[in-house]
């Protein structure tokens, strides 16, 4: 089943985000290689694809996992969580309708 992982960044976490990004992307690359990643990306803090020093307010990942428990465990092990970038992470079942 698909799950949406909705994470919210803590204030002033841009430097931690940038430092942890390679490890975060490596985990997403693994999901993609396994054919389980639907989409992933950050929420810019301003209305721009490149928010610069404004940074980001969080991230969204939609991917396939065997269960809610597995999705929650994957989200809890994210390098952004370990680095203190994410203050809150919500994992919900997701039903893709489009495309």
N, CA, C and O atoms as a CHARMM CRD file, in Angstrom:
* protein
*
  396
    1    1 UNK  N      0.83700  -1.17300   0.00000 PROA 1      0.00000
    2    1 UNK  CA     0.00000   0.00000   0.00000 PROA 1      0.00000
    3    1 UNK  C      0.88600   1.24000   0.00000 PROA 1      0.00000
    4    1 UNK  O      2.03500   1.20600   0.43900 PROA 1      0.00000
    5    2 UNK  N      0.32500   2.33000  -0.50000 PROA 2      0.00000
    6    2 UNK  CA     1.05200   3.59100  -0.47500 PROA 2      0.00000
    7    2 UNK  C      0.82700   4.31100   0.84500 PROA 2      0.00000
    8    2 UNK  O     -0.22700   4.19800   1.47000 PROA 2      0.00000
    9    3 UNK  N      1.86500   5.06400   1.25500 PROA 3      0.00000
   10    3 UNK  CA     1.80300   5.86800   2.47900 PROA 3      0.00000
   11    3 UNK  C      2.38700   7.23700   2.19200 PROA 3      0.00000
   12    3 UNK  O      3.37500   7.36800   1.46900 PROA 3      0.00000
   13    4 UNK  N      1.76300   8.25900   2.76700 PROA 4      0.00000
   14    4 UNK  CA     2.27600   9.62300   2.69800 PROA 4      0.00000
   15    4 UNK  C      3.02900   9.89700   3.98900 PROA 4      0.00000
   16    4 UNK  O      2.50100   9.70100   5.08300 PROA 4      0.00000
   17    5 UNK  N      4.24400  10.34400   3.85300 PROA 5      0.00000
   18    5 UNK  CA     5.06700  10.74200   4.99300 PROA 5      0.00000
   19    5 UNK  C      5.18600  12.25800   4.91600 PROA 5      0.00000
   20    5 UNK  O      5.81900  12.80000   4.01000 PROA 5      0.00000
   21    6 UNK  N      4.57100  12.92600   5.87100 PROA 6      0.00000
   22    6 UNK  CA     4.48400  14.38200   5.87500 PROA 6      0.00000
   23    6 UNK  C      5.29000  14.89000   7.06500 PROA 6      0.00000
   24    6 UNK  O      4.91300  14.68500   8.21900 PROA 6      0.00000
   25    7 UNK  N      6.40200  15.55300   6.76700 PROA 7      0.00000
   26    7 UNK  CA     7.30600  16.00100   7.82300 PROA 7      0.00000
   27    7 UNK  C      7.32800  17.52400   7.88400 PROA 7      0.00000
   28    7 UNK  O      7.24300  18.20100   6.86000 PROA 7      0.00000
   29    8 UNK  N      7.44000  18.04200   9.07900 PROA 8      0.00000
   30    8 UNK  CA     7.53300  19.47500   9.30800 PROA 8      0.00000
   31    8 UNK  C      8.89200  19.79000   9.92000 PROA 8      0.00000
   32    8 UNK  O      9.29300  19.18800  10.91600 PROA 8      0.00000
   33    9 UNK  N      9.59500  20.74300   9.30700 PROA 9      0.00000
   34    9 UNK  CA    10.91100  21.13900   9.80200 PROA 9      0.00000
   35    9 UNK  C     10.78500  22.02300  11.03600 PROA 9      0.00000
   36    9 UNK  O      9.81000  22.76000  11.18500 PROA 9      0.00000
   37   10 UNK  N     11.76300  21.94500  11.90600 PROA 10     0.00000
   38   10 UNK  CA    11.87000  22.88500  13.02100 PROA 10     0.00000
   39   10 UNK  C     12.44500  24.18700  12.47000 PROA 10     0.00000
   40   10 UNK  O     13.03500  24.19700  11.39000 PROA 10     0.00000
   41   11 UNK  N     12.27800  25.26800  13.19600 PROA 11     0.00000
   42   11 UNK  CA    12.80600  26.56000  12.76900 PROA 11     0.00000
   43   11 UNK  C     14.33300  26.51000  12.68500 PROA 11     0.00000
   44   11 UNK  O     14.99200  25.81000  13.45400 PROA 11     0.00000
   45   12 UNK  N     14.86900  27.25900  11.74900 PROA 12     0.00000
   46   12 UNK  CA    16.32300  27.41400  11.60100 PROA 12     0.00000
   47   12 UNK  C     17.06300  26.08600  11.41900 PROA 12     0.00000
   48   12 UNK  O     18.13500  25.88600  11.99000 PROA 12     0.00000
   49   13 UNK  N     16.49100  25.19000  10.62900 PROA 13     0.00000
   50   13 UNK  CA    17.10200  23.87000  10.44100 PROA 13     0.00000
   51   13 UNK  C     17.80100  23.71700   9.09400 PROA 13     0.00000
   52   13 UNK  O     18.22400  22.61600   8.74100 PROA 13     0.00000
   53   14 UNK  N     17.92700  24.81200   8.33300 PROA 14     0.00000
   54   14 UNK  CA    18.47600  24.69900   6.98100 PROA 14     0.00000
   55   14 UNK  C     19.88500  24.10100   6.96400 PROA 14     0.00000
   56   14 UNK  O     20.16600  23.24200   6.12900 PROA 14     0.00000
   57   15 UNK  N     20.76200  24.52200   7.84600 PROA 15     0.00000
   58   15 UNK  CA    22.13000  23.99400   7.83700 PROA 15     0.00000
   59   15 UNK  C     22.15500  22.49500   8.14700 PROA 15     0.00000
   60   15 UNK  O     22.91100  21.74500   7.52800 PROA 15     0.00000
   61   16 UNK  N     21.34100  22.06500   9.09000 PROA 16     0.00000
   62   16 UNK  CA    21.25300  20.62800   9.39100 PROA 16     0.00000
   63   16 UNK  C     20.66900  19.86800   8.20900 PROA 16     0.00000
   64   16 UNK  O     21.09500  18.75400   7.90600 PROA 16     0.00000
   65   17 UNK  N     19.69500  20.47300   7.54500 PROA 17     0.00000
   66   17 UNK  CA    19.08200  19.85200   6.37000 PROA 17     0.00000
   67   17 UNK  C     20.13300  19.65900   5.28100 PROA 17     0.00000
   68   17 UNK  O     20.25000  18.57300   4.71200 PROA 17     0.00000
   69   18 UNK  N     20.89000  20.70000   4.99400 PROA 18     0.00000
   70   18 UNK  CA    21.90300  20.62200   3.94100 PROA 18     0.00000
   71   18 UNK  C     22.97700  19.59400   4.27500 PROA 18     0.00000
   72   18 UNK  O     23.42700  18.86200   3.39300 PROA 18     0.00000
   73   19 UNK  N     23.38800  19.53000   5.52700 PROA 19     0.00000
   74   19 UNK  CA    24.42000  18.57800   5.93500 PROA 19     0.00000
   75   19 UNK  C     23.93500  17.13100   5.84400 PROA 19     0.00000
   76   19 UNK  O     24.72300  16.23200   5.55000 PROA 19     0.00000
   77   20 UNK  N     22.65900  16.90400   6.09000 PROA 20     0.00000
   78   20 UNK  CA    22.09300  15.54600   6.10400 PROA 20     0.00000
   79   20 UNK  C     21.51900  15.12300   4.76300 PROA 20     0.00000
   80   20 UNK  O     21.12400  13.97000   4.59100 PROA 20     0.00000
   81   21 UNK  N     21.47100  16.04400   3.81500 PROA 21     0.00000
   82   21 UNK  CA    20.80200  15.77600   2.53500 PROA 21     0.00000
   83   21 UNK  C     21.35500  14.57000   1.78500 PROA 21     0.00000
   84   21 UNK  O     20.55800  13.76900   1.29700 PROA 21     0.00000
   85   22 UNK  N     22.67300  14.38800   1.66300 PROA 22     0.00000
   86   22 UNK  CA    23.15400  13.21400   0.91400 PROA 22     0.00000
   87   22 UNK  C     22.63700  11.88700   1.47900 PROA 22     0.00000
   88   22 UNK  O     22.24900  11.00500   0.71300 PROA 22     0.00000
   89   23 UNK  N     22.62700  11.73700   2.77700 PROA 23     0.00000
   90   23 UNK  CA    22.13500  10.49300   3.39400 PROA 23     0.00000
   91   23 UNK  C     20.62500  10.35400   3.19100 PROA 23     0.00000
   92   23 UNK  O     20.12700   9.25300   2.95600 PROA 23     0.00000
   93   24 UNK  N     19.90400  11.46500   3.28100 PROA 24     0.00000
   94   24 UNK  CA    18.45900  11.45400   3.05600 PROA 24     0.00000
   95   24 UNK  C     18.15700  11.02300   1.61800 PROA 24     0.00000
   96   24 UNK  O     17.29400  10.17500   1.38900 PROA 24     0.00000
   97   25 UNK  N     18.86800  11.60700   0.65400 PROA 25     0.00000
   98   25 UNK  CA    18.64100  11.27100  -0.75000 PROA 25     0.00000
   99   25 UNK  C     19.01700   9.82800  -1.06600 PROA 25     0.00000
  100   25 UNK  O     18.39000   9.19700  -1.91600 PROA 25     0.00000
  101   26 UNK  N     20.02200   9.30800  -0.39800 PROA 26     0.00000
  102   26 UNK  CA    20.42900   7.91500  -0.62300 PROA 26     0.00000
  103   26 UNK  C     19.29200   6.95900  -0.27500 PROA 26     0.00000
  104   26 UNK  O     19.08400   5.96000  -0.96500 PROA 26     0.00000
  105   27 UNK  N     18.55900   7.26200   0.78900 PROA 27     0.00000
  106   27 UNK  CA    17.43100   6.39800   1.17800 PROA 27     0.00000
  107   27 UNK  C     16.30000   6.50100   0.15500 PROA 27     0.00000
  108   27 UNK  O     15.64900   5.50500  -0.16200 PROA 27     0.00000
  109   28 UNK  N     16.07100   7.70800  -0.35600 PROA 28     0.00000
  110   28 UNK  CA    15.04700   7.88300  -1.38800 PROA 28     0.00000
  111   28 UNK  C     15.46300   7.18400  -2.68000 PROA 28     0.00000
  112   28 UNK  O     14.63100   6.57800  -3.35600 PROA 28     0.00000
  113   29 UNK  N     16.75300   7.26800  -3.02500 PROA 29     0.00000
  114   29 UNK  CA    17.25800   6.56000  -4.20400 PROA 29     0.00000
  115   29 UNK  C     17.00400   5.06200  -4.08800 PROA 29     0.00000
  116   29 UNK  O     16.64500   4.41400  -5.07100 PROA 29     0.00000
  117   30 UNK  N     17.18900   4.51100  -2.89300 PROA 30     0.00000
  118   30 UNK  CA    16.94400   3.08300  -2.67200 PROA 30     0.00000
  119   30 UNK  C     15.48700   2.73100  -2.93400 PROA 30     0.00000
  120   30 UNK  O     15.18700   1.74300  -3.60500 PROA 30     0.00000
  121   31 UNK  N     14.57400   3.55700  -2.39300 PROA 31     0.00000
  122   31 UNK  CA    13.14800   3.32600  -2.65600 PROA 31     0.00000
  123   31 UNK  C     12.85200   3.38700  -4.15200 PROA 31     0.00000
  124   31 UNK  O     12.08200   2.58200  -4.67500 PROA 31     0.00000
  125   32 UNK  N     13.47200   4.35200  -4.83700 PROA 32     0.00000
  126   32 UNK  CA    13.23700   4.49400  -6.27300 PROA 32     0.00000
  127   32 UNK  C     13.76400   3.27900  -7.02600 PROA 32     0.00000
  128   32 UNK  O     13.09300   2.77300  -7.92600 PROA 32     0.00000
  129   33 UNK  N     14.93700   2.81100  -6.67700 PROA 33     0.00000
  130   33 UNK  CA    15.51100   1.64100  -7.33600 PROA 33     0.00000
  131   33 UNK  C     14.64200   0.40200  -7.13100 PROA 33     0.00000
  132   33 UNK  O     14.59100  -0.48100  -7.98700 PROA 33     0.00000
  133   34 UNK  N     13.96500   0.34900  -5.99300 PROA 34     0.00000
  134   34 UNK  CA    13.08100  -0.77600  -5.69900 PROA 34     0.00000
  135   34 UNK  C     11.70300  -0.60500  -6.34000 PROA 34     0.00000
  136   34 UNK  O     10.85600  -1.49000  -6.21600 PROA 34     0.00000
  137   35 UNK  N     11.46900   0.50700  -7.01700 PROA 35     0.00000
  138   35 UNK  CA    10.18900   0.76600  -7.67400 PROA 35     0.00000
  139   35 UNK  C      9.07500   1.11700  -6.69900 PROA 35     0.00000
  140   35 UNK  O      7.89900   0.93700  -7.01600 PROA 35     0.00000
  141   36 UNK  N      9.42900   1.61800  -5.51200 PROA 36     0.00000
  142   36 UNK  CA     8.43400   1.89100  -4.47600 PROA 36     0.00000
  143   36 UNK  C      8.16200   3.38400  -4.26900 PROA 36     0.00000
  144   36 UNK  O      7.22200   3.74100  -3.55900 PROA 36     0.00000
  145   37 UNK  N      8.95600   4.24900  -4.86900 PROA 37     0.00000
  146   37 UNK  CA     8.81100   5.68600  -4.66400 PROA 37     0.00000
  147   37 UNK  C      7.88000   6.28700  -5.69900 PROA 37     0.00000
  148   37 UNK  O      8.10600   6.14400  -6.90100 PROA 37     0.00000
  149   38 UNK  N      6.82200   6.96900  -5.23400 PROA 38     0.00000
  150   38 UNK  CA     5.89400   7.65100  -6.13200 PROA 38     0.00000
  151   38 UNK  C      6.34500   9.08900  -6.33500 PROA 38     0.00000
  152   38 UNK  O      6.42100   9.56100  -7.46900 PROA 38     0.00000
  153   39 UNK  N      6.64600   9.78900  -5.24500 PROA 39     0.00000
  154   39 UNK  CA     7.14600  11.15600  -5.32600 PROA 39     0.00000
  155   39 UNK  C      7.77600  11.54200  -4.00200 PROA 39     0.00000
  156   39 UNK  O      7.49000  10.95400  -2.95900 PROA 39     0.00000
  157   40 UNK  N      8.64100  12.54300  -4.06800 PROA 40     0.00000
  158   40 UNK  CA     9.28400  13.04600  -2.85800 PROA 40     0.00000
  159   40 UNK  C      9.81400  14.44300  -3.12600 PROA 40     0.00000
  160   40 UNK  O     10.26300  14.74800  -4.23100 PROA 40     0.00000
  161   41 UNK  N      9.76000  15.28000  -2.11600 PROA 41     0.00000
  162   41 UNK  CA    10.32600  16.60900  -2.25200 PROA 41     0.00000
  163   41 UNK  C     10.03400  17.47400  -1.04400 PROA 41     0.00000
  164   41 UNK  O      9.20200  17.14000  -0.20000 PROA 41     0.00000
  165   42 UNK  N     10.74700  18.60700  -0.98000 PROA 42     0.00000
  166   42 UNK  CA    10.57600  19.51900   0.14800 PROA 42     0.00000
  167   42 UNK  C      9.49800  20.56500  -0.12300 PROA 42     0.00000
  168   42 UNK  O      9.06700  20.76200  -1.25900 PROA 42     0.00000
  169   43 UNK  N      9.08000  21.22300   0.94200 PROA 43     0.00000
  170   43 UNK  CA     8.15500  22.35300   0.86900 PROA 43     0.00000
  171   43 UNK  C      8.98200  23.62400   1.06600 PROA 43     0.00000
  172   43 UNK  O      9.39100  23.90800   2.19100 PROA 43     0.00000
  173   44 UNK  N      9.24400  24.40700  -0.00400 PROA 44     0.00000
  174   44 UNK  CA     9.99400  25.64500   0.17000 PROA 44     0.00000
  175   44 UNK  C      9.26100  26.60200   1.11000 PROA 44     0.00000
  176   44 UNK  O      8.03100  26.65200   1.12300 PROA 44     0.00000
  177   45 UNK  N     10.02300  27.35300   1.88700 PROA 45     0.00000
  178   45 UNK  CA     9.44200  28.29300   2.85000 PROA 45     0.00000
  179   45 UNK  C      8.86800  29.52900   2.16600 PROA 45     0.00000
  180   45 UNK  O      8.06600  30.25400   2.75500 PROA 45     0.00000
  181   46 UNK  N      9.28100  29.76700   0.92600 PROA 46     0.00000
  182   46 UNK  CA     8.76600  30.89200   0.14300 PROA 46     0.00000
  183   46 UNK  C      8.32900  30.36200  -1.22100 PROA 46     0.00000
  184   46 UNK  O      8.65500  29.23000  -1.57900 PROA 46     0.00000
  185   47 UNK  N      7.61100  31.15100  -1.96300 PROA 47     0.00000
  186   47 UNK  CA     7.05900  30.74800  -3.25000 PROA 47     0.00000
  187   47 UNK  C      8.14600  30.77200  -4.32800 PROA 47     0.00000
  188   47 UNK  O      8.16800  31.64600  -5.19300 PROA 47     0.00000
  189   48 UNK  N      9.04600  29.78700  -4.25000 PROA 48     0.00000
  190   48 UNK  CA    10.15900  29.71200  -5.18300 PROA 48     0.00000
  191   48 UNK  C     10.71700  28.29300  -5.17000 PROA 48     0.00000
  192   48 UNK  O     10.75000  27.63800  -4.12800 PROA 48     0.00000
  193   49 UNK  N     11.15600  27.82200  -6.34000 PROA 49     0.00000
  194   49 UNK  CA    11.81600  26.52200  -6.39900 PROA 49     0.00000
  195   49 UNK  C     13.16600  26.54500  -5.69600 PROA 49     0.00000
  196   49 UNK  O     13.65000  25.51000  -5.23800 PROA 49     0.00000
  197   50 UNK  N     13.77300  27.72300  -5.61000 PROA 50     0.00000
  198   50 UNK  CA    15.04900  27.88200  -4.91000 PROA 50     0.00000
  199   50 UNK  C     14.85600  28.91800  -3.80500 PROA 50     0.00000
  200   50 UNK  O     15.04900  30.11100  -4.04100 PROA 50     0.00000
  201   51 UNK  N     14.47700  28.47800  -2.59900 PROA 51     0.00000
  202   51 UNK  CA    14.15800  29.42800  -1.53900 PROA 51     0.00000
  203   51 UNK  C     15.37000  30.07800  -0.88100 PROA 51     0.00000
  204   51 UNK  O     15.21400  30.93400  -0.01000 PROA 51     0.00000
  205   52 UNK  N     16.57900  29.68100  -1.28700 PROA 52     0.00000
  206   52 UNK  CA    17.78100  30.27400  -0.71000 PROA 52     0.00000
  207   52 UNK  C     17.80800  30.11900   0.79600 PROA 52     0.00000
  208   52 UNK  O     17.52000  29.04200   1.31900 PROA 52     0.00000
  209   53 UNK  N     18.15300  31.18600   1.49700 PROA 53     0.00000
  210   53 UNK  CA    18.29700  31.12600   2.94900 PROA 53     0.00000
  211   53 UNK  C     16.96800  31.00800   3.68100 PROA 53     0.00000
  212   53 UNK  O     16.94600  30.74300   4.88300 PROA 53     0.00000
  213   54 UNK  N     15.84400  31.20300   2.96100 PROA 54     0.00000
  214   54 UNK  CA    14.52800  31.01000   3.59600 PROA 54     0.00000
  215   54 UNK  C     14.33200  29.54500   3.95800 PROA 54     0.00000
  216   54 UNK  O     13.62100  29.22200   4.90900 PROA 54     0.00000
  217   55 UNK  N     14.96700  28.66300   3.19200 PROA 55     0.00000
  218   55 UNK  CA    14.91900  27.23700   3.50400 PROA 55     0.00000
  219   55 UNK  C     13.60300  26.57100   3.18900 PROA 55     0.00000
  220   55 UNK  O     12.91300  26.93100   2.23500 PROA 55     0.00000
  221   56 UNK  N     13.26900  25.59600   4.00500 PROA 56     0.00000
  222   56 UNK  CA    12.11700  24.73800   3.76400 PROA 56     0.00000
  223   56 UNK  C     11.29900  24.58500   5.04100 PROA 56     0.00000
  224   56 UNK  O     11.80400  24.77600   6.14700 PROA 56     0.00000
  225   57 UNK  N     10.04400  24.24200   4.86800 PROA 57     0.00000
  226   57 UNK  CA     9.17600  24.04100   6.02900 PROA 57     0.00000
  227   57 UNK  C      8.88300  22.57500   6.29600 PROA 57     0.00000
  228   57 UNK  O      8.25800  22.23800   7.30200 PROA 57     0.00000
  229   58 UNK  N      9.32900  21.70600   5.40800 PROA 58     0.00000
  230   58 UNK  CA     9.08800  20.28700   5.59500 PROA 58     0.00000
  231   58 UNK  C      9.27300  19.52100   4.30600 PROA 58     0.00000
  232   58 UNK  O      9.83400  20.03200   3.33700 PROA 58     0.00000
  233   59 UNK  N      8.79400  18.28800   4.30500 PROA 59     0.00000
  234   59 UNK  CA     8.94600  17.40000   3.15600 PROA 59     0.00000
  235   59 UNK  C      7.73900  16.49300   3.02100 PROA 59     0.00000
  236   59 UNK  O      6.98800  16.27400   3.97100 PROA 59     0.00000
  237   60 UNK  N      7.57300  15.96800   1.81100 PROA 60     0.00000
  238   60 UNK  CA     6.53200  14.98800   1.52500 PROA 60     0.00000
  239   60 UNK  C      7.15700  13.83000   0.76900 PROA 60     0.00000
  240   60 UNK  O      7.87300  14.02800  -0.21200 PROA 60     0.00000
  241   61 UNK  N      6.88300  12.63000   1.23100 PROA 61     0.00000
  242   61 UNK  CA     7.29100  11.41100   0.53600 PROA 61     0.00000
  243   61 UNK  C      6.05200  10.54500   0.39600 PROA 61     0.00000
  244   61 UNK  O      5.33500  10.32000   1.37000 PROA 61     0.00000
  245   62 UNK  N      5.80000  10.06000  -0.80500 PROA 62     0.00000
  246   62 UNK  CA     4.74800   9.06500  -1.02200 PROA 62     0.00000
  247   62 UNK  C      5.43200   7.84000  -1.60000 PROA 62     0.00000
  248   62 UNK  O      6.05100   7.89500  -2.66200 PROA 62     0.00000
  249   63 UNK  N      5.30900   6.72700  -0.87700 PROA 63     0.00000
  250   63 UNK  CA     5.99700   5.50600  -1.28300 PROA 63     0.00000
  251   63 UNK  C      5.21300   4.28000  -0.82600 PROA 63     0.00000
  252   63 UNK  O      4.32200   4.36100   0.02100 PROA 63     0.00000
  253   64 UNK  N      5.57100   3.15800  -1.40900 PROA 64     0.00000
  254   64 UNK  CA     4.92700   1.88700  -1.07300 PROA 64     0.00000
  255   64 UNK  C      5.69200   1.18900   0.05000 PROA 64     0.00000
  256   64 UNK  O      6.91600   1.06200   0.01300 PROA 64     0.00000
  257   65 UNK  N      4.93700   0.74600   1.03800 PROA 65     0.00000
  258   65 UNK  CA     5.49100  -0.03200   2.14700 PROA 65     0.00000
  259   65 UNK  C      4.54900  -1.19200   2.41600 PROA 65     0.00000
  260   65 UNK  O      3.38600  -1.15800   2.01500 PROA 65     0.00000
  261   66 UNK  N      5.04600  -2.21600   3.09200 PROA 66     0.00000
  262   66 UNK  CA     4.22400  -3.40200   3.35900 PROA 66     0.00000
  263   66 UNK  C      3.14700  -3.14300   4.41100 PROA 66     0.00000
  264   66 UNK  O      2.14800  -3.85900   4.47600 PROA 66     0.00000
  265   67 UNK  N      3.35900  -2.10500   5.24300 PROA 67     0.00000
  266   67 UNK  CA     2.38700  -1.80600   6.29700 PROA 67     0.00000
  267   67 UNK  C      2.62400  -0.39700   6.83100 PROA 67     0.00000
  268   67 UNK  O      3.65400   0.22000   6.56000 PROA 67     0.00000
  269   68 UNK  N      1.66500   0.09500   7.58600 PROA 68     0.00000
  270   68 UNK  CA     1.82000   1.38100   8.24900 PROA 68     0.00000
  271   68 UNK  C      3.00300   1.34000   9.20600 PROA 68     0.00000
  272   68 UNK  O      3.76900   2.30000   9.29400 PROA 68     0.00000
  273   69 UNK  N      3.15200   0.24000   9.91700 PROA 69     0.00000
  274   69 UNK  CA     4.27200   0.09000  10.84200 PROA 69     0.00000
  275   69 UNK  C      5.60500   0.19400  10.11400 PROA 69     0.00000
  276   69 UNK  O      6.53300   0.83500  10.60600 PROA 69     0.00000
  277   70 UNK  N      5.70600  -0.43100   8.94500 PROA 70     0.00000
  278   70 UNK  CA     6.94400  -0.37000   8.15900 PROA 70     0.00000
  279   70 UNK  C      7.20800   1.04700   7.66600 PROA 70     0.00000
  280   70 UNK  O      8.35300   1.49900   7.67600 PROA 70     0.00000
  281   71 UNK  N      6.17200   1.75000   7.23800 PROA 71     0.00000
  282   71 UNK  CA     6.32300   3.13400   6.78200 PROA 71     0.00000
  283   71 UNK  C      6.75300   4.03800   7.93300 PROA 71     0.00000
  284   71 UNK  O      7.61000   4.90600   7.76100 PROA 71     0.00000
  285   72 UNK  N      6.16300   3.83400   9.09500 PROA 72     0.00000
  286   72 UNK  CA     6.53200   4.63200  10.27100 PROA 72     0.00000
  287   72 UNK  C      7.97800   4.37100  10.67400 PROA 72     0.00000
  288   72 UNK  O      8.69900   5.30100  11.03800 PROA 72     0.00000
  289   73 UNK  N      8.40400   3.11700  10.61300 PROA 73     0.00000
  290   73 UNK  CA     9.78000   2.76500  10.96500 PROA 73     0.00000
  291   73 UNK  C     10.76200   3.39500   9.97300 PROA 73     0.00000
  292   73 UNK  O     11.81100   3.90200  10.37100 PROA 73     0.00000
  293   74 UNK  N     10.42100   3.36200   8.69300 PROA 74     0.00000
  294   74 UNK  CA    11.27500   3.97300   7.67900 PROA 74     0.00000
  295   74 UNK  C     11.39100   5.47500   7.93300 PROA 74     0.00000
  296   74 UNK  O     12.48900   6.02700   7.87700 PROA 74     0.00000
  297   75 UNK  N     10.28100   6.13000   8.20700 PROA 75     0.00000
  298   75 UNK  CA    10.27400   7.57300   8.46100 PROA 75     0.00000
  299   75 UNK  C     11.07300   7.91900   9.72000 PROA 75     0.00000
  300   75 UNK  O     11.78600   8.92200   9.74600 PROA 75     0.00000
  301   76 UNK  N     10.96000   7.10800  10.74200 PROA 76     0.00000
  302   76 UNK  CA    11.66200   7.36700  12.00600 PROA 76     0.00000
  303   76 UNK  C     13.17400   7.26400  11.84000 PROA 76     0.00000
  304   76 UNK  O     13.92200   7.87500  12.60400 PROA 76     0.00000
  305   77 UNK  N     13.63200   6.49800  10.85500 PROA 77     0.00000
  306   77 UNK  CA    15.06100   6.31100  10.62500 PROA 77     0.00000
  307   77 UNK  C     15.64400   7.31600   9.63300 PROA 77     0.00000
  308   77 UNK  O     16.81100   7.20200   9.25900 PROA 77     0.00000
  309   78 UNK  N     14.85700   8.28800   9.20500 PROA 78     0.00000
  310   78 UNK  CA    15.33600   9.26200   8.22700 PROA 78     0.00000
  311   78 UNK  C     16.47300  10.11000   8.80800 PROA 78     0.00000
  312   78 UNK  O     16.38500  10.56000   9.95000 PROA 78     0.00000
  313   79 UNK  N     17.52400  10.32800   8.04000 PROA 79     0.00000
  314   79 UNK  CA    18.62500  11.17300   8.52200 PROA 79     0.00000
  315   79 UNK  C     18.18900  12.58300   8.92500 PROA 79     0.00000
  316   79 UNK  O     18.78900  13.17200   9.82300 PROA 79     0.00000
  317   80 UNK  N     17.17400  13.12900   8.29000 PROA 80     0.00000
  318   80 UNK  CA    16.67700  14.44200   8.70000 PROA 80     0.00000
  319   80 UNK  C     16.09200  14.39100  10.11200 PROA 80     0.00000
  320   80 UNK  O     16.23000  15.34900  10.87300 PROA 80     0.00000
  321   81 UNK  N     15.45800  13.31000  10.45700 PROA 81     0.00000
  322   81 UNK  CA    14.91800  13.14400  11.81300 PROA 81     0.00000
  323   81 UNK  C     16.07800  13.06600  12.80800 PROA 81     0.00000
  324   81 UNK  O     16.05600  13.72800  13.84500 PROA 81     0.00000
  325   82 UNK  N     17.07700  12.26800  12.49300 PROA 82     0.00000
  326   82 UNK  CA    18.22500  12.10400  13.38700 PROA 82     0.00000
  327   82 UNK  C     19.00800  13.40800  13.55700 PROA 82     0.00000
  328   82 UNK  O     19.58200  13.65500  14.61700 PROA 82     0.00000
  329   83 UNK  N     19.03100  14.23900  12.51500 PROA 83     0.00000
  330   83 UNK  CA    19.78500  15.49500  12.55800 PROA 83     0.00000
  331   83 UNK  C     18.99300  16.63700  13.19000 PROA 83     0.00000
  332   83 UNK  O     19.50200  17.75100  13.31500 PROA 83     0.00000
  333   84 UNK  N     17.75100  16.36400  13.59000 PROA 84     0.00000
  334   84 UNK  CA    16.94600  17.40900  14.21200 PROA 84     0.00000
  335   84 UNK  C     16.29900  18.35600  13.23600 PROA 84     0.00000
  336   84 UNK  O     15.85300  19.43200  13.63200 PROA 84     0.00000
  337   85 UNK  N     16.23200  17.98800  11.96300 PROA 85     0.00000
  338   85 UNK  CA    15.56900  18.82200  10.96000 PROA 85     0.00000
  339   85 UNK  C     14.05600  18.73100  11.13500 PROA 85     0.00000
  340   85 UNK  O     13.36200  19.74800  11.13600 PROA 85     0.00000
  341   86 UNK  N     13.55400  17.51800  11.28100 PROA 86     0.00000
  342   86 UNK  CA    12.11800  17.30400  11.42000 PROA 86     0.00000
  343   86 UNK  C     11.69300  17.41800  12.87300 PROA 86     0.00000
  344   86 UNK  O     12.26100  16.77200  13.75400 PROA 86     0.00000
  345   87 UNK  N     10.68900  18.24400  13.10900 PROA 87     0.00000
  346   87 UNK  CA    10.10200  18.33500  14.43300 PROA 87     0.00000
  347   87 UNK  C      8.91400  17.40900  14.58700 PROA 87     0.00000
  348   87 UNK  O      8.65700  16.87800  15.66700 PROA 87     0.00000
  349   88 UNK  N      8.19000  17.22000  13.48500 PROA 88     0.00000
  350   88 UNK  CA     7.00900  16.35700  13.49700 PROA 88     0.00000
  351   88 UNK  C      6.96900  15.55800  12.20800 PROA 88     0.00000
  352   88 UNK  O      7.26600  16.08300  11.13400 PROA 88     0.00000
  353   89 UNK  N      6.60400  14.29800  12.31400 PROA 89     0.00000
  354   89 UNK  CA     6.44600  13.43500  11.14800 PROA 89     0.00000
  355   89 UNK  C      5.12900  12.68500  11.29500 PROA 89     0.00000
  356   89 UNK  O      4.89200  12.01100  12.29700 PROA 89     0.00000
  357   90 UNK  N      4.27700  12.81100  10.28100 PROA 90     0.00000
  358   90 UNK  CA     2.99600  12.11700  10.25800 PROA 90     0.00000
  359   90 UNK  C      3.03300  11.13800   9.09400 PROA 90     0.00000
  360   90 UNK  O      3.43800  11.49200   7.98600 PROA 90     0.00000
  361   91 UNK  N      2.60900   9.90600   9.35000 PROA 91     0.00000
  362   91 UNK  CA     2.55300   8.88300   8.30500 PROA 91     0.00000
  363   91 UNK  C      1.10300   8.43400   8.17900 PROA 91     0.00000
  364   91 UNK  O      0.47100   8.04200   9.16000 PROA 91     0.00000
  365   92 UNK  N      0.58500   8.49800   6.94900 PROA 92     0.00000
  366   92 UNK  CA    -0.81500   8.13700   6.70000 PROA 92     0.00000
  367   92 UNK  C     -0.91300   7.23500   5.48100 PROA 92     0.00000
  368   92 UNK  O     -0.14000   7.38100   4.53400 PROA 92     0.00000
  369   93 UNK  N     -1.85800   6.30400   5.49800 PROA 93     0.00000
  370   93 UNK  CA    -2.14300   5.56500   4.26200 PROA 93     0.00000
  371   93 UNK  C     -2.57000   6.54000   3.18800 PROA 93     0.00000
  372   93 UNK  O     -3.20400   7.55500   3.47600 PROA 93     0.00000
  373   94 UNK  N     -2.22100   6.23300   1.94100 PROA 94     0.00000
  374   94 UNK  CA    -2.49600   7.11600   0.81300 PROA 94     0.00000
  375   94 UNK  C     -3.07600   6.31400  -0.33200 PROA 94     0.00000
  376   94 UNK  O     -2.52600   5.28200  -0.71700 PROA 94     0.00000
  377   95 UNK  N     -4.16900   6.77900  -0.87100 PROA 95     0.00000
  378   95 UNK  CA    -4.77200   6.13200  -2.03400 PROA 95     0.00000
  379   95 UNK  C     -4.59000   7.03900  -3.24100 PROA 95     0.00000
  380   95 UNK  O     -5.19600   8.10600  -3.33400 PROA 95     0.00000
  381   96 UNK  N     -3.75100   6.60000  -4.15500 PROA 96     0.00000
  382   96 UNK  CA    -3.50500   7.40100  -5.36300 PROA 96     0.00000
  383   96 UNK  C     -4.67200   7.26800  -6.32700 PROA 96     0.00000
  384   96 UNK  O     -5.05900   6.15900  -6.69500 PROA 96     0.00000
  385   97 UNK  N     -5.22700   8.39500  -6.73300 PROA 97     0.00000
  386   97 UNK  CA    -6.31600   8.41500  -7.70100 PROA 97     0.00000
  387   97 UNK  C     -5.80700   8.92800  -9.04600 PROA 97     0.00000
  388   97 UNK  O     -6.15800   8.36800 -10.08500 PROA 97     0.00000
  389   98 UNK  N     -5.00400   9.96000  -9.04900 PROA 98     0.00000
  390   98 UNK  CA    -4.40900  10.52500 -10.25600 PROA 98     0.00000
  391   98 UNK  C     -2.92100  10.68500 -10.06100 PROA 98     0.00000
  392   98 UNK  O     -2.52000  10.85300  -8.90900 PROA 98     0.00000
  393   99 UNK  N     -2.08600  10.65200 -11.02600 PROA 99     0.00000
  394   99 UNK  CA    -2.37100  10.15600 -12.37000 PROA 99     0.00000
  395   99 UNK  C     -2.48400   8.65400 -12.35200 PROA 99     0.00000
  396   99 UNK  O     -2.72300   8.04100 -13.39200 PROA 99     0.00000
